[in-house]
Structures are given as structure tokens and as C-alpha cells.
Amino acid sequence: MGKEHRTTPRFDFGLKVVILKGGEAYFTKDISLRGCFLPTCQAFGLNDKVDLAIDVPGFGYVFVTGEARHLANGGTGIMFLSFKDLKAKEALEEFLNVVSLCEESSEDNGLRWLDA
């Protein structure tokens, strides 16, 4: 397996994601500002467009349009194409910054970060 080339860090964190067409709910295996992986979602074909609502703690639902870019292990990797508005993107970014700080703090203290 080759080295991953990511432009934004991803976090092993389970956030609730609702597929707007159909209303199915899933939890992310990992998430970044550029996308997420839904480990049990097999609802899409490669390159299918999808509208999502991501439940960001402390903010509420963030609405995103994405594209199924990776199908593997019974799940789907979604690349975020656009956020409904800048405030939504900023809310997810702020939340991920907090997660990052918590991970760094737990590593410094020899603790393991636990998903909420």
C-alpha cells in the first residue's frame, strides 16, 4: 500500500451523518474537512453525488454536498465538494480543531482518545 497524500488531517471520530435523499443515518469511521468514511454505507456507486447532513456537536447539522470516491470494505468514502454556507464549514473546522487538541493532549498524557 502506498503512502497517503492528504492535505487535511482526518480524525478517527464517529459523527452522525444523514443521507438527505432517503433519510438513512450512519456514523463516520473517520472525518476531515475534506471528507469522511461511512463504514456501513453501500448506498452509492463510484462518483455518485450525495447530499449529507453532518451532526456537529455544539452546532447542529452541517449540510454538505459530496461525491462517493472510494468503495471498500462495505463502506463508502465521501469527498466533500461544497458546504451549504461558510458558517457550516467553519463549524466543522472548529469542531475538528477541538478534536485535534484533545488528541494531542491525550497523547501528551499517555491517554487514549475515546470517541464521543
C-alpha angles and dihedrals in degrees: 000000000000128000114277116242106205125169094198129035118253124215130215094234135134113228122169113251124189121201102222095211102067098002097246114160126214138167123237120243089202136355140192135172088268102046151323143232119236104199099197100034116111097157098111143063123222112291094009113150116234136185114219139186112208117198104224113191112243093016112050127225121358113200117220137172112216144168129231102243104161130036114188144132093010094305144090132237111215122201112206111234100177143353122226089241142348093258090060092051091047091051092055091044092051092048092050090049089056090048089050092051091049091050091050091048093049091049090051090052096043091248127134118237112240123207116244 
